[in-house]
Amino acid sequence: MKEERKEVEELVGKKVTVAVSTQGIVRNGFHTQMSIEGTLEENDGMYRVLRDNCTFTYFTPKDVLLVNPLVSTGVVIHIIIDTPKEE
């Protein structure tokens, strides 16, 4: 977790894309996924990308699956969201 935190901390103030996908780190294709691009902010160990009141994401370093700096559109932070199914 320390490695992910350091990687994410170095991106604060920079434009990034935060992505989540049912296919891991796959961002192309027609499957459930979301990508939000904006400036990465940090507050007390929580990170966020805020575009407006309706388009935002919050995450912690433990949610980070991969920080990929090798994407043509810029750095992509892939996160995992564990949402339990409703019974």
HELIX and SHEET records of a PDB file:
HELIX    1   1 LYS A    2  GLU A    9  1                                   8    
HELIX    2   2 PRO A   61  ASP A   63  5                                   3    
SHEET    1   A 6 THR A  55  PHE A  59  0                                        
SHEET    2   A 6 MET A  46  ASP A  52 -1                                        
SHEET    3   A 6 GLN A  33  ASN A  43 -1                                        
SHEET    4   A 6 LYS A  15  SER A  21 -1                                        
SHEET    5   A 6 VAL A  76  ILE A  79  1                                        
SHEET    6   A 6 VAL A  64  ASN A  68 -1                                        
END                                                                             
